[in-house]
Amino acid sequence: MSFNSPVRNPQSPLKLEFPQSLATYDDYAAAQKTVDFLSDHEFPVENCMIVGTELKQIERITGRLTWSKVALAGVLSGAWLGVFVGLIMSLFGDDNFLFILLSTILLGVVFGLVWSLIGYAATRGTRDFSSVKVIVPTKYEVLVEHKVAARARELLAGLPGALPNPFA
């Protein structure tokens, strides 16, 4: 097998045999409505697929980072790590449960604090904010297998607004 050719799995549920575009929509709800309509009319919907296309990345800025916020986040994540390690260690030890738990929490807090501050210092102020990133499609395309495409188009002709206007 050549490394240049992709491995094809004909049994994959995410593949259609010779897919054809049925329609493209601006939102997922419209694409879902189309497939639901086909299902209601006993169309074999296992021959359909909704594909999100024209991807874009959105980054929502959630706040400004400061030394104190970074330190607090490091302390909290370190404490959780300490609790986890302490509970695991106490399962296998005969020693004082409270001593093990408190000492691992303390070590976790120190580790989390130091590690987060080193990481923040390494950025040298180039990213002084926190954010959440997501990749979203801007279009949704309904694909169907070639052998049932004509039937799908015929059924969708009965659903007002299901097929986008080709002259728009």
Stockholm file with secondary structure:
# STOCKHOLM 1.0

chainA/1-168         MSFNSPVRNPQSPLKLEFPQSLATYDDYAAAQKTVDFLSDHEFPVENCMIVGTELKQIERITGRLTWSKVALAGVLSGAWLGVFVGLIMSLFGDDNFLFILLSTILLGVVFGLVWSLIGYAATRGTRDFSSVKVIVPTKYEVLVEHKVAARARELLAGLPGALPNPFA
#=GR chainA/1-168 SS CCTTSCCCCTTCTTCCSSEEEEEEESSHHHHHHHHHHHHHTTCCGGGEEEEEEEEEEEEEEEEECCHHHHHHHHHHHHHHHHHHHHHHHHHHCCSCHHHHHHHHHHHHHHHHHHHHHHHHHHTTTSCCEEEEEEEEEEEEEEEEEGGGHHHHHHHHTTSTTSSCCTTC
#=GC SS_cons         CCTTSCCCCTTCTTCCSSEEEEEEESSHHHHHHHHHHHHHTTCCGGGEEEEEEEEEEEEEEEEECCHHHHHHHHHHHHHHHHHHHHHHHHHHCCSCHHHHHHHHHHHHHHHHHHHHHHHHHHTTTSCCEEEEEEEEEEEEEEEEEGGGHHHHHHHHTTSTTSSCCTTC
//
